Amino acid sequence: MKIEQIYTGCLAQGAYYIESEGEAAIIDPLREVQPYIKKAKEDGATIKYIFETHFHADFVSGHVTLSKGTGAPIIYGPTAKPSFDAIIAKDGQEFKLGEITITAMHTPGHTMESTTYLLKDENGKDHAIFSGDTLFLGDVGRPDLAQKAAHMTQEELAGTLFDSLRNKIMPLADDVIVYPAHGAGSACGKNMMKETVDTLGNQKKMNYALRADMTRDEFIEEVTEGLLPPPQYFPLNVKMNKEGYEDIDKILERGTQALSPEAFEAAANETGAVVLDVRHQDEFAKGHVPRSIFIGLDGSFAPWVGALVADVKQPILLVTPEGREEETITRLSRVGFDHTLGYLKGGIDAWKNAGKEIDTVNSVNAEELKTLIDKGVPIYDVRKESEFKAEHVEDAHLTPLDFINDHMSEFPEQETFYVHCAGGYRSMIASSILKSRGIHNLVDVAGGFADIKNAGIPVTDYVCPTTLK
């Protein structure tokens, strides 16, 4: 028996490859499916099953493409109603894979079709669970994403999740291994551990939601407390996972069109495409296509695109580091953004050489900011509210990047203001969005809050985030 977790840090997502005696199964595959097909070929195995723990909201699964390419059936848990052919497993239904068995355990609550897959080894012993978004390490799946589809309140879904955990998962032995669908950084939970694999026994000790003495009402209150609104692209990804989508090969073929500066500019004007610049923030600051949006590849790229671009049908034109065009298009497609129209051939240098206008972002380092603090310059912090409450620059204004559209009226119209985040990535995203809206009287603080603290700029007393409500 072979179990491999294929973890994608950008999405904080775990897909799984399981193989026994020449038969393989994939659980919650990502959009690009060739790596799974390649693994099976290297093992001399045939992909027999594709298991989906639920209709994912934060990424587009590769289940449809993988099934088409391998002939393996897609398996969902009870109550799932996809628009394509799939096996809708009964609660307790078993699937043989070589010498091992995978059992579907219906565990509704995160969504109503949510299913945990229990793997029994060749001796029939419970070995591991693939818990999807039902059980994370340190947390459980948020119960508010499926309210509309389930016609239930988040409290009712939370109560259902409580029952699933108590009746299906917690009775399992402590040595059972937990393989969740997500880790720290995912918007599908709020308190996940950085580890990506654990034992159920340790989770019973560490996970607040698995406390043995916890009542149903206490669980509902704690699980629903402090939930931020989900990103706008989540329901659009659910729809794609439920109804199907275009093969990634066609998306790559369309998106990898190399466009001259003239063709690039014409496409932007004719289609209303967003110009998305995915280079490093320092390169973007030095020079970029006017009104383009920065979201760098070397950060939490896909989730920020999903949160800020939001509409998966939005046409996109790319400015990328040379050689990373296909990677960018692939990572966009993972969250359902399939309408890339092409990229700027030759990058920003070609744009400049063609005599096209460029824009820049003014920037200062923390030491330079320190010399301005006594003058009372306005400072805007685009980190999350929890980060701000834990510690922030004295008199700074909180304008979280996640909800920056709600704060547009708060930025000064004439006076120069300074924008920072934790390390410089998010503040450059915010700066690009502000400039695209015609707000140019801003200065980005390079290095963010980490450098601000080291420079000795006055900040509030630290409050441990775990104590904040």
C-alpha positions in Angstrom: 0.0 0.0 0.0 1.2 3.5 -0.9 -0.3 6.8 0.2 1.1 10.0 -1.1 -0.1 13.5 -0.1 0.4 15.9 -3.0 0.3 19.3 -1.2 0.0 22.6 -3.0 1.1 25.5 -0.8 -0.6 28.3 -2.7 -4.0 26.8 -2.1 -3.1 25.0 1.1 -4.6 22.0 -0.5 -3.9 18.3 -0.1 -4.7 15.8 -2.9 -4.0 12.1 -2.4 -2.6 9.3 -4.5 -3.3 5.8 -3.1 -2.0 2.6 -4.7 -2.3 -1.1 -3.9 -1.4 -4.1 -6.1 -1.5 -2.1 -9.3 -4.7 -0.3 -8.6 -4.7 3.5 -7.8 -7.2 6.0 -6.5 -7.0 9.8 -6.5 -8.8 11.9 -3.8 -9.6 15.5 -4.5 -7.3 16.0 -7.5 -6.2 19.5 -8.7 -7.1 20.8 -12.1 -4.0 19.7 -13.9 -4.2 15.9 -13.9 -1.0 14.8 -15.7 1.0 14.4 -12.5 -1.5 11.7 -11.2 -1.5 9.9 -14.5 2.3 10.0 -14.6 2.5 8.6 -11.0 0.2 5.7 -11.9 2.3 4.9 -15.0 5.5 4.9 -13.0 3.9 2.5 -10.6 2.6 0.3 -13.3 -0.9 1.0 -11.9 -4.3 1.7 -13.3 -6.3 4.6 -11.8 -9.5 2.8 -10.7 -11.4 5.5 -8.7 -11.5 9.2 -8.4 -13.0 10.2 -4.9 -14.4 13.6 -4.2 -15.0 14.5 -0.6 -17.5 17.3 -1.6 -18.2 20.0 -4.1 -15.1 22.2 -3.4 -15.5 26.0 -3.2 -11.9 27.2 -3.1 -10.6 25.4 -6.1 -11.7 23.6 -9.3 -11.0 19.9 -9.0 -9.6 17.8 -11.8 -12.1 15.1 -11.5 -13.9 15.6 -14.8 -10.7 15.7 -16.9 -9.1 12.9 -15.0 -12.2 10.7 -15.5 -12.3 11.5 -19.2 -8.6 10.6 -19.6 -8.5 7.4 -17.6 -12.1 6.0 -17.7 -12.1 5.9 -13.9 -15.4 6.7 -12.3 -15.9 9.8 -10.1 -17.3 9.0 -6.6 -19.3 11.4 -4.4 -21.0 10.8 -1.1 -24.8 10.6 -0.5 -27.0 13.5 -1.6 -24.5 14.8 -4.2 -26.2 15.7 -7.5 -23.5 16.4 -10.1 -24.5 17.2 -13.7 -22.1 14.5 -15.1 -22.0 10.7 -14.6 -20.7 9.7 -11.2 -21.2 7.0 -8.6 -23.2 8.4 -5.7 -22.0 6.2 -2.8 -24.2 5.0 -0.1 -23.1 5.6 3.5 -20.9 2.7 4.4 -20.4 1.6 0.7 -17.0 -0.1 0.2 -14.6 0.1 -2.7 -11.8 -2.4 -3.2 -8.4 -1.1 -4.3 -5.9 -4.0 -4.6 -5.6 -5.4 -1.1 -7.2 -2.5 0.7 -10.7 -1.1 1.1 -12.0 2.4 1.0 -15.3 3.0 2.8 -17.5 6.1 2.2 -18.6 7.6 5.5 -21.2 10.3 5.0 -20.2 13.2 7.2 -22.4 16.2 6.4 -22.1 19.6 8.0 -19.5 21.5 6.0 -21.7 20.7 3.0 -24.5 18.2 3.0 -22.8 15.8 0.5 -19.5 16.0 2.5 -18.0 12.5 2.8 -15.0 11.1 4.7 -13.2 8.1 3.2 -12.0 5.5 5.6 -9.1 3.4 4.4 -8.7 -0.2 5.8 -5.4 -2.0 5.2 -5.0 -5.5 3.8 -5.8 -6.9 7.3 -9.1 -5.0 7.5 -7.7 -2.6 10.2 -8.7 1.0 10.1 -5.6 2.8 8.9 -6.5 6.4 7.8 -9.3 8.8 7.0 -9.4 11.3 4.1 -11.5 13.9 5.8 -11.9 16.5 3.1 -13.2 19.7 4.8 -15.1 17.9 7.5 -12.1 17.7 9.8 -8.9 19.7 9.5 -5.9 19.6 11.8 -6.8 22.0 14.6 -10.2 23.0 13.2 -13.2 21.8 11.3 -14.8 23.0 8.0 -16.7 26.2 8.2 -20.5 25.6 8.1 -21.6 28.7 6.3 -20.6 27.9 2.7 -23.5 25.6 1.8 -26.4 27.5 3.5 -28.1 28.5 0.3 -27.8 25.1 -1.4 -28.8 23.2 1.7 -31.6 25.6 2.6 -30.2 25.6 6.2 -28.8 28.2 8.5 -25.1 28.0 9.4 -26.1 27.0 12.9 -28.1 24.1 11.5 -25.2 23.0 9.4 -22.9 23.3 12.4 -25.2 21.1 14.4 -25.1 18.5 11.6 -21.3 18.7 11.6 -21.2 18.1 15.3 -23.3 14.9 14.8 -21.0 13.7 12.0 -17.9 14.2 14.1 -19.3 12.6 17.2 -21.0 9.7 15.5 -18.7 8.8 12.6 -15.1 10.1 13.2 -14.5 10.4 17.0 -15.4 6.7 17.6 -12.5 5.6 15.4 -9.2 4.5 17.1 -6.6 7.0 18.1 -4.0 5.6 15.8 -6.0 6.3 12.7 -4.1 8.8 10.5 -6.0 12.0 9.5 -5.4 13.3 5.9 -7.4 16.6 5.5 -8.1 18.5 2.3 -6.5 21.7 3.6 -4.0 23.2 5.9 -3.1 26.6 7.4 -3.9 29.4 5.1 -7.0 28.1 3.5 -10.2 30.1 3.8 -12.2 26.9 4.4 -11.4 27.0 8.1 -10.2 29.6 10.6 -7.8 27.9 13.0 -5.8 25.3 11.2 -2.4 23.9 12.3 0.6 24.2 10.0 1.1 20.4 9.9 -0.7 18.5 7.1 -0.9 15.0 8.6 -1.7 13.9 12.2 -3.2 11.0 14.2 -6.8 11.2 15.2 -5.8 10.7 18.8 -3.7 13.8 18.8 -6.5 15.8 17.2 -8.8 14.6 20.0 -6.4 16.3 22.4 -5.5 19.4 20.3 -8.5 20.3 18.2 -11.0 22.6 20.1 -13.9 21.1 18.1 -13.3 17.5 19.3 -13.4 18.2 23.0 -15.0 15.2 24.6 -17.0 17.3 27.1 -18.2 19.8 24.4 -22.0 20.2 24.1 -23.8 20.6 20.8 -24.7 24.2 21.6 -21.1 25.0 22.6 -19.8 23.5 19.4 -22.2 25.5 17.3 -21.3 28.7 19.0 -17.5 28.2 18.8 -17.5 26.9 15.2 -19.7 29.8 13.9 -17.9 32.6 15.9 -15.7 35.0 14.0 -16.4 33.7 10.5 -15.5 36.2 7.9 -17.5 36.4 4.6 -16.2 33.8 2.1 -14.5 35.0 -1.0 -16.8 35.9 -3.9 -15.4 33.2 -6.2 -16.4 30.3 -3.9 -19.9 29.7 -5.3 -18.6 30.0 -8.8 -16.1 27.2 -8.2 -18.8 25.1 -6.6 -20.8 25.5 -9.8 -17.9 24.4 -12.0 -17.2 21.4 -9.8 -20.8 20.4 -9.9 -21.5 21.1 -13.6 -18.1 20.5 -15.3 -15.7 22.7 -17.2 -13.4 23.1 -20.2 -10.3 20.9 -20.4 -7.2 22.6 -19.1 -5.3 21.8 -22.4 -7.7 24.2 -24.3 -7.3 26.8 -21.6 -3.5 26.6 -21.9 -3.6 26.8 -25.7 -5.8 30.0 -25.6 -3.9 31.6 -22.7 -0.4 31.1 -24.0 -0.8 33.4 -27.0 2.2 35.7 -27.1 0.9 39.2 -27.9 2.9 42.2 -29.1 2.6 45.4 -27.1 0.2 46.7 -29.8 -1.9 43.5 -29.9 -1.9 43.4 -26.1 -3.1 47.0 -25.8 -5.8 46.4 -28.4 -7.0 43.3 -26.6 -7.2 45.2 -23.3 -9.3 48.0 -24.9 -11.6 45.7 -26.9 -12.4 43.0 -24.3 -12.3 44.9 -21.0 -9.7 42.4 -19.8 -7.9 42.9 -16.4 -4.2 43.3 -17.0 -2.7 41.0 -14.3 1.0 41.5 -13.5 2.4 38.5 -11.6 6.0 39.6 -11.3 7.7 40.3 -8.0 6.4 43.4 -6.2 9.7 45.2 -6.5 9.6 44.8 -10.3 6.0 46.0 -10.5 6.9 49.1 -8.4 9.7 50.1 -10.9 7.4 50.0 -13.9 4.1 48.5 -15.0 1.3 48.8 -17.6 -1.0 51.6 -16.3 -4.1 50.4 -14.4 -2.7 46.8 -14.2 -3.3 44.8 -11.0 -0.4 43.2 -9.2 -0.8 39.8 -7.6 2.6 38.1 -7.5 3.1 34.4 -8.4 5.5 34.0 -5.4 2.8 34.5 -2.8 -0.7 33.3 -2.1 -1.4 33.9 -5.8 -4.6 31.9 -6.6 -6.5 32.7 -3.5 -5.9 36.5 -3.9 -6.9 36.4 -7.5 -10.1 34.6 -6.4 -10.8 37.1 -3.6 -10.0 40.3 -5.6 -10.8 39.6 -9.2 -13.8 37.5 -8.0 -15.6 36.9 -11.3 -14.2 33.7 -12.9 -15.5 34.7 -16.3 -13.4 37.9 -16.3 -11.1 38.1 -19.3 -7.4 38.4 -18.2 -4.2 39.5 -19.9 -0.9 38.6 -18.3 2.4 40.2 -17.6 4.6 37.5 -16.3 8.3 36.7 -15.6 9.8 35.1 -18.7 9.1 31.4 -18.9 6.3 31.3 -16.3 3.4 31.9 -18.6 2.1 28.4 -18.5 2.5 28.1 -14.7 0.5 31.3 -14.3 -2.4 30.1 -16.5 -2.4 26.7 -14.8 -2.6 28.3 -11.3 -5.4 30.7 -12.5 -7.4 27.7 -13.8 -7.1 25.9 -10.4 -9.5 28.5 -9.0 -11.7 28.7 -12.1 -10.2 31.7 -14.0 -10.2 30.1 -17.4 -10.4 33.2 -19.6 -6.8 34.2 -20.1 -6.5 35.8 -23.5 -2.7 35.9 -23.8 0.4 37.4 -22.4 2.7 40.4 -23.2 5.5 39.0 -25.3 8.8 40.3 -24.1 7.3 41.6 -20.9 7.5 45.1 -19.6 10.7 45.8 -21.5 8.9 45.2 -24.8 6.2 47.6 -23.6 8.7 50.3 -22.8 10.6 49.8 -26.1 7.3 50.2 -28.0 7.1 53.7 -26.5 4.1 52.8 -24.4 3.3 54.6 -21.2 4.3 53.1 -17.9 3.3 53.7 -14.3 5.3 53.3 -11.1 4.6 52.9 -7.4 6.4 55.3 -5.0 8.0 53.3 -2.2 9.9 54.0 1.1 11.6 51.7 3.5 10.8 51.6 7.2 13.7 53.8 8.2 12.5 56.5 5.8 9.0 56.1 7.2 10.4 56.6 10.7 11.6 60.1 9.8 8.0 61.0 8.7 6.1 59.6 11.7 6.5 62.7 13.8 4.8 64.7 11.1 1.6 62.7 11.6 1.5 61.1 8.1 -1.5 58.9 7.5 -0.8 55.2 7.6 -3.1 52.5 6.2 -2.7 48.9 7.3 -4.1 46.3 4.8 -3.4 43.2 6.9 -6.3 41.1 8.3 -8.2 42.5 11.3 -6.8 39.8 13.6 -3.2 40.8 12.7 -4.1 44.5 13.3 -5.7 43.8 16.6 -2.7 41.8 17.8 -0.3 44.7 17.0 -0.2 47.7 14.8 1.4 51.1 14.2 0.0 53.7 16.6 -2.9 55.7 14.9 -2.8 53.5 11.8 -6.1 53.0 9.9 -7.3 49.4 9.2 -8.3 48.8 5.6 -8.0 45.0 5.1 -7.0 43.9 1.5 -9.8 41.3 1.5 -12.4 44.0 1.7 -10.5 47.0 0.2 -13.4 47.8 -2.1 -15.5 48.6 1.0 -12.8 51.2 2.2 -12.2 53.2 -0.9 -13.9 56.3 0.5 -11.5 56.3 3.5 -8.3 57.0 1.6 -7.3 60.7 1.4 -8.1 62.5 -1.9 -5.1 64.8 -1.9 -2.8 64.1 1.0 0.0 61.6 0.6 -0.6 58.4 2.6 1.4 55.3 3.3 0.3 51.7 2.8 1.8 48.6 4.5 1.1 44.9 5.2 3.2 42.3 7.0 6.0 42.0 4.5 5.2 44.0 1.3 3.3 41.6 -0.9 -0.3 42.5 0.1 0.4 46.3 0.3 1.6 46.2 -3.3 -1.6 44.5 -4.3 -3.5 47.2 -2.5 -1.4 49.9 -4.1 -2.1 48.5 -7.6 -5.8 48.4 -6.9 -5.9 51.9 -5.6 -3.9 53.2 -8.6 -6.2 51.4 -11.0 -9.1 53.4 -9.4 -7.3 56.7 -10.0 -5.8 57.1 -6.5 -2.2 57.9 -7.0 -1.3 59.8 -3.8 0.0 56.7 -2.0 3.4 55.4 -1.0 4.1 51.7 -0.4 6.1 50.7 2.7 8.6 48.1 1.5 9.2 45.3 4.0 5.9 45.9 5.8 5.2 45.6 9.5 8.2 43.3 10.1 10.6 46.1 9.1 8.5 48.8 10.7 8.9 47.1 14.1 12.6 46.6 13.6 13.0 50.3 12.8 11.6 51.2 16.2 8.4 52.9 14.9 5.9 53.1 17.8 3.4 50.2 17.8 0.6 49.1 20.1 1.2 46.6 22.9 1.2 43.0 21.6 -2.0 41.0 22.2 -1.9 37.2 21.5 -4.3 36.5 18.6 -5.6 33.4 20.4 -7.1 35.6 23.1 -8.9 37.8 20.7 -12.7 37.3 20.1 
